C-alpha cells in the first residue's frame, strides 16, 4: 500500500460521540465472554504458570520480578511481561480464578476496541470496523486464548500490539509527526514482544501498510528503514533473547529430532490448518495432532496453491485481499512451527493475531461478490447471520472450559487416544478419587507408552493406594522409556527409602544424576539421602556442592551445605556458607 491509501477520515457530523463506538465494542466483547468468570483453573499449564509456581503464586516481589526477567520458567517461551501480569493478579486478587479470568477478558475486549479504532482509521469505514472487529473478537477460535488463564500471553500481547499499531497510524497521519506518539508506539511494541514474541512481524506489517511500492521498491524500502529501524532493532533483540532462553527452557529438545522433510510437512499443514479452522471452527478442541501423512501434505499443498491463485486473481480487484494475505502470512510465521515452541505445532490459540488477515480477505471478497447494487442488501444480512452463528457456537463451546473435568472429558470424546487429555483428566480426580485417576493414567500410558510422565503418575497413585510393589514397577519402567522425566527418579528414590531398599536407592541416585546432571532438585534429594538416611556426610557433600554450583542463590541448598559441613566437623566452612544467607 502507498501512503495515499491511509489518511484521516473526514470530519463529518456524527449522530453519536466518536468515543461511544469503541466503548460499545468493548462492552459487547466483554459480555460475550462473561461465562468464563465462573470457570476454574485447569490442570494443564495453569499449575506451572500460576497456581503452583512459587515465583508467581506469591505475587509481585523483587525476587519474582528477577525470575520473570531472567528465566523461561517451565515452558519454552520467554514472556517476562506475561509473568509479571500473573504476579500482579495474585498480588491484587490472590488465587481466585474469577479475577484471573476477568483480566483475560479485559485484555481481549481492549484488543477488540483498539482493532476497531485501527480499522476505522485505515479503512475509513465504521461499518467495516465493526464487521472485522466483531468477527475477530467472537470467533470461536478465540475461546482458547480468553478462557484459559495460562494464555494471558496471547490477549495481553494482542492488546499491546494493536495499541502500538494504532499510535503509529496516528503518528503517520499527523502533520507534525512529533516524537512522543512515535516513541510511545515503539515502547508498546517492545512491551507486546515481551508479553509474547508472536507480535515481532509488526515492522513488516507497517512497511506493507504505509511504504510498500512495487514500482519503486528500493526507494520505498529506504524510506521505511529510516522510520522503522527502531522497530526492527527491538524485533531483532527480542528474537535473539527468545532463541537464547529457548535453549535454556525445559522444552529445548522439542523438534530437534525432526528431519527437514518432517518440518516442511508440519509447516505446510500448519498454514492450511488455520484456513480450515477459520471457516469451520468445530469441534471445540484444545489439543490437535494432525496426521502428517503424504495425502494430508499433498492436500495442504493444493490448498496453498489455490489460495495463492485466488489472492493474486482477486487482489487486483480489491486491495484488501492482498493486504489480508500479507498480514495473515506474516503473523503466522512466528507460530508456523519453523522454530518449534511446543509439542503441538497447531492450536487455536496460535491463530489469535493471524486470523485478522483472513477476516480482511473475507471482507474484500465479500465486497467483490456483492458489488452490484442489486446485491448490496444481501451483504449486511449475510454478515449479521455470520455473527449470530459465531455467537451461538461461542456460547455452546465456552462451557467446556469450566474446569478440567468438562474440558478433558470432551477432549477424550473427540479423540479417545489423546494421551495428554487422559493424563490431565486423571489429574482432576487425583485428590478425591485416586482409583479413577489411576484408570486414566493407565489410558494415557497405553496411548503414549514412551512418555515417562504417564508411568510416574501411575506409580505415585499406586503408592497412594497402598500398592508399593506396583508403584515400584511403574517407576522402574518409567526410567527406561525414551522420554523420561526427572520426577521419576525422585519418586523412585523416596519409595525405595520407605521400603528400606537402600542399595537400590544408591543406584537410583547415580542413575538419576547420570540422566539429568543439571537437575539440582534431584541432586539435592540424592545428597539428603546420603546425609539423612545413610548418615554418610562424605558422600553427601559433593552432591550438595554440585547443587550449589547449579543454583548458587538457593537458600535451601546453602543451608544444606552448611549442615553437611557441620556433620563433618568443619565449622569454618559451615560458617562461610551461612554468611551467604545474610542479606
N, C-alpha and C positions, 0 to 999 in steps of 0.2 A: 504494500500500500504506500502511496505517496503522501506527502504532508497535506495535500489538498483534501483528502478524504476525511480528515479529522479536524473538526472545528467546533467552536462553541455553538450551542443551539441558539436560535434567535430568541430574543426576549419577548415572547408572545404573552399576552394576558392569560393567566391561569385561573380556572374556576376554584381551585383549591390550592393552598400553600404548597410549594415545591417539596418542602420537607416532609409533608404528610405521606407521600408515596413510599419512600423508603421505610417509614415507620409502619405502614401497612404491610409491606413485605416482611419486615422483622416479626411482626405480630403473627401473621399467618403461618410463617415457618415455625415459630416457637410453639404455636398451638398444635401444629401437625405432629410434633414430637413429644407433647406433654405426657403421653403414657409412660415414657421412659423414666419419668420422675419417681415412679413406683417400682422400678426394677432394682435388682440386687447387683452386686459384683458377680462376675462369673469366675470359674476356676481356671480359665485359660488366659494367661498373661496378667490378669488383674492382680493375682497374688505377687508375681515377680515385679511388676511395675509399681504397684501401690500398696496393697493390703499387707503383705508380708515382707515388704522391702524396708529394712531398718533405716535406710537413707532417705526414705520418703514418708513412711508412716509416723515418723517423729516430727514432721513439719519442717519449716524453714529454720536453718541454723547455719552458722559459718561452716561447720564440718559437712553438712549436707549439700550446701552450695558448692563447696570444693569438689565433692564427689560428683555432682551433676556436671560440672565443667570438665572434669578430668577422667571420667570413666564412661564406657558404653553400657555399663550395667550388665544385666543378664541377657541382653539382646545382642544384636549385630549392627545396631544403628545408633550413632551418636546424636542425641537430640536434647542438649542441655536445657533449652528453654522449656521444653515439654516437661522435663523432670522438675524444674522449678515451679511450673504451673501446678503439678500434682502436689508438691510440697506446700505451696500456698493454700491449696484447697484443704489439706489436712490441718494446717495451722488455723484456718478460719472455721472449718466445719467438722473436724475430726474425720472419722471413717464412716460417716453417714452417707450411704450411696446416693441418696436423693440429691444432695448438693453437688456431688461429683457429676452426676448426670445432668443437672441443671447447668453446670458450667459448660459441658459439651454442647448442649442445646443453644446456649447463649452464643458461643463462638460460631456455630453453624448458622444461626439466624443472622448474626452480624456479617458473616461472609456473604450471605444472600443479599443483605441490604447493600453492601458495597458493590457486589456484582451488578445489582440493578442500577446503581449510580454510574458505573462504568459503561454499561450498555446504553443508558440514556445519553451519555456524553458522546460516545463514539458513533452510535448508530442514529442519533438524532430522533429517536422514536421511543416514547414512553411505553407504547403498546408492545414493541419488540422487547423492551427491557423487562416488562412483566412476564412475557412468554418465556424468554430464555432463563430468567432467574427462577421462576416458579417450577419449570420443568426440571431444571438442575437441582433445586433445593429439595423437592419432594419425590424425586425419582427413587424407586425402591432400593437402588444400589447404595443410597446414602445411609440406609439403616445401620449397616456395619460400622460406619465411621461415627455416627452420632450415638447409637445405643450402647456402644462398647466403650467403657471408661478408658481402657488402655489405648484406644485410638484417638486420644486427645491430640496427639501429634498432627493428625490429618486436619481436624477442624481448626486448630489453632494456627497452623501454618497457612491454611487456606484463607482465613480472615486477614492475616498479615500480608499475604501475597496480594490479595485484592486491594488492601489499603495502600500498599506500595504502588501498585499499578494505577490506582485512581489518582494519587497525588502526582505521579509522573504525567498523567494525562492533563491535570490542571496546570502543571508547570509548562508542559509543551505548548498548550493552547494560550498561555498568558502572554501578554505583550512584553512585560518587563523581564520575565524569566529570572526572578530573584532566587538566590541560593537557598533560602530557608526551606521552601517546599521541596526543592531537589534533594537536599541532604536529608530531609525527613523521609522522603521516599526511599532513599538509599539505606537509611537506618532501619526502616521497616522491612526492607528486603533482607537485610542481614538477620534481623530477628526471625523472619519467616524461615530462612535457611537453617537457623539454629533450632527451630522447632521441628522441622522435617526437611531433609535436603531435596525432596522431590520438586521444590519450587525453583531450583537452580536454573532452569531454562528461561527464566523471566527476561534476561537481557536479550536473548534471541527473539522472544516474542515481541518485545518493544521494537526491535530492529524491523521485523516484518510489518508491524502496525504503522510505524512512523517514517521509516527511512528507505525501505527496500524499493529499488527501481531497477527492473531487469535491464532496461536500455542503458542505464548509467550505473551499473553495479558497483564498479570500483569507487566512483565518486560518492555514491550513497553509503558505501561501507566506510569510507574515510569520515564522512560526516557523522555517521553513527558512532564510530570508535571514539571520536572526540567527546561525545556526550555520554556514552555508555561504558567507557573504560572503567570507572569506579565500580559499576555493577559487575562487570566481567571479573575484576580483581577479587571482589568478595566471593563470587561464584567459584573461582579457582582456589581460593584459600580454604573455603568450606569443603570443597571437593577433596582437597588434599588431606584435611583433617578427617574426613569421613573414611578415606582409604586407610589412613593410619589406625583409627580406632576400630575399623572393621577387622584389621589384623590382630587386634588385642581382645576382641569380643569372644564370647563363648561359642558363637556360631561361625567362627572364622574358617572352619573347614567346609562350610556349605558351598557346594558347586565345584569344589576343587577336582573331583574325580570325573567331572563331565568332559566328554570329548567335544571338539569344535562342532561336529555334526549334531550332537545331542543339544548343545547350547543353541545352535542356529534353529533347530526344530522348536525348542521351547520358546525362543524369542518370536519366531514367526507365528506360533499358535497364540502367544500372548497378545499380539496385535489384533488378531481377529476375535479373540475371546471377548474383548470389551465392546467390539462392534455388535456381537450377537447378544451379549447381556444387556446392552442399551436397548435393543429392540424387544427382547424377551427377558424381562427381569424376574424370571421364575424358573425353578423354585427358589425360595429363600434358602441360602446356604452359606455357611461360614467357611468351610474347608473344601477347596476344589483340587482335584488331582486328575486333570485331563490326561488321557492316554496319548502318548507321543507316538502313535502308530504311523506307518507310512501313509495310510489313507487319510488320517486326520491332518497330517502335514501337507499333503497334496491339496486337500480341500482348502486349507488355510492359504496356501499359495494362490489358488484360483480366486479366492475371495479378495485377497490383496490386489491382484491384478485387475479384477473387476472394479474394485474400489478406486484404484488409481485412474483407471479409464474414465469412470463416472465423474471423478473430481476434475479431470482435465476437460472432459466434454462439457460439463455444465458450469464449471467455474468461469468459463468465458461469458456466460450469460448472467451470472451473479457472483460477485467477488466474495460474498460471504462464504461460499463453498470452498474457495481457495484458502481463505483465512482460517476457516474452521479446521480444514485438513492439516494445515501447518500447526495450529495450536494443539490439536489432538496428538500429532506425531511428536512434537517437542516435549509435551508434558507426559507423554507415555514413556519416553526414553529412560528416565530415572527408575521407573518401575517395570521395565521391559524384561528384566532378567538377564540383561547383558552382563551386569555385575550382580550376582545373586545376593539377596539380603535375607532370604527365608527359605525354608524347605518347600514352601508353596509359592510357585512362580506366578500364579494369578490369584486375585482376590477382589471382591467388590470394593474393598477399601482403597485399593490401588487406583481405582477409576475416579476418585474424588475430584481431582482437577482435570485430568484428560477429557472427561465427559463433556466439559464445556465446549470443546471443539466439535464434538459430534452433534451437540444441540445447535450450534451455529450453522453447521452443514445442513441440518434438517430444516432450519428456518429458511435458509437460502433456497433449498429445493422446494419448499412449500410456496415460496414467493414465485418461483418459476411455474409451478404446477397450477397455481390459482391466479395467474397474472391477468387472465381475461376478466373483464368487468362482470360478465355473467356468472363467473365462478367465485368472485371475491367474497361473497357472503358465506361460502362454504368454509373458508379458511378459519374464521373465528369459531365457527361451530365445531370443526374438527379439533382445533386446539383446546377448546373447552372440554370436549369429550375426552381428549387425551389426558388432561389434567385430572378429570374426575376418575378415570381409570387408574391413574397412578396413585391418587389418594386412597382409593379403595384397596389397591394392592398393598400400599404402605401400611394402612391401618390393620389389614389382615395379617401381615408378616411381622409387625412390631412385637406382638405378644410373645412370639417365640424367643425373644431375648430377655424375658422377665427374669430368668435365673438359669443356672446350669442345667437343671432338670429339663425345663422346657426347651432349651436350646439344643442340648446334645441328644435328647430323645428324638427330636425332629431330625437332627443330622443322621442318626442311625436309621431312621425310617427311609431317608433318601438314599443313603449309602451304608448298608449294614457292614461292609468290610472296612469302614473308616476306622483305623486303629486309634487315631488321636481323639475322635469323638467318643469311642468306647472308654479310653483312658480317663477323660475328663468327666464322663458320665459316672464312672466309678468313683472319682474324687468327690462327687456330690453326695454319695451315700457313705463315704468313709467314716464320718463321725457317728451316725446313728444306726447304720446297717452294714457293718463290715463284711458280712457274708455276701450281701448283694454287690457290694463294691468289688469283692474278690471275683465274682462272676464276670463282671465287665472287664476287670483287668485281664482275666484269662482270655476273653474275647479279643482284647487289644493285642495280647501276646500271640494269639493264633493268627491274627491278621498281619502282625509285624514281628515275626519270630527273632529277628536280629537286632531288635531295639532293647537295650538294657533297662530302660526306664520301666517298661512294662513288667518285666520279671522282678525288678526291685520293688515295685508297688505290690506285686503278688506276695513277695516274701515278707514285707512289712505287715501286710494284712493277715497273712497266715500266722505270723508271730503274735499278733494281737488276738487271734482266735485260738491261741494256745496250741498251735501246731508247729513247734520249733523245728522238728526234723524236716518237715515240708518246706518251711521257710529257709532252712539251711540249703536244701537242694535248689530252691529258686535263686538264692543269692549266688551260689557257686555257678549255676548255669548262666547267670547274668554277667559273670566275669569273663565268659568265653564267647560272647556274641561279638559281632563286627562293629556295633555302635554302643560301646559301654558308657556308663556314667559314673563319676566318682562316688556318688552316694551309695552305690552298690557295695564298695569295699568298706565304707563306714558302717553300714548296716550289718554286713557280714562280720566285721570285727566285733561289734557290740554283742551280736548273738553268740559268737564263739567265746567271748569273755563270760557271758551268762552261763553258757554250758560248760565252762571251765576247760575248753579246748585250747589251751594256751599255746601249744606248739603249732597248731593250725593258725592261730591268731598271728603268731610271728610271721608265718608265711604270707598271710594276708597283708600285713603291713609292708613287707618287702615287695610283694606283687603290686599293691596299690601305688606305692611310690614309683615303681618302675613304669607303670602305665600312665601315671599323672604326676610327673616330677615337679610341676609348677603349682599343684593344688595344695596350698598351705593349710586349709582346714583339715584335710585328711592327714597331712604330715603332723599336724598338732595332735590329732587323735592317736596316731601311732606313737608319738612321744609320750602322751599321757598313759598309754597302755604300758609302756616300759617303766614309767616313773611310779604310777599308782597301783598297777596290778602286779608287775614283775618285780617292783622295787629295785630296778636296775637303772640308777640315775646316769651311769656312764653311757649306756646305750641310748637313753632318752635325750641327753644333752645335744648331740649332733643334729637330731631331728628338730629340737626346739630352735637351735641356731639357724637351721635351714629355713624354718618357717619365718623366723625373724628377718632373714635376708629377703624373703619374698614379700613380707608385709611389715616393714620396719616400724610403722607408726601404730600398729595394732596393740592396744594396752593389754589385752589378754595374753598375747604372746610374750610381751615384755615381762609381765608378772610371772608367767610360767618359766621363762629363762632364769629369773631371779630365784624362783623356788627350787629349780633344779640345781643351780649353783650352790644354794644353801644346803641342799641334801648332800652335796659333795664336799661340804665344809669349806667352800670358797666364799667367804663372807665379802671379800673385797669385790669380786666380780658381781655378786648378787647386789651389792650396794650401787655399783655402777649402772646396772640395768634399772634399778629403782629410781635413780636420778632422772632417767628418761621420762618418767611419769610426771615429773614436776613441770607445771606449765611455765 
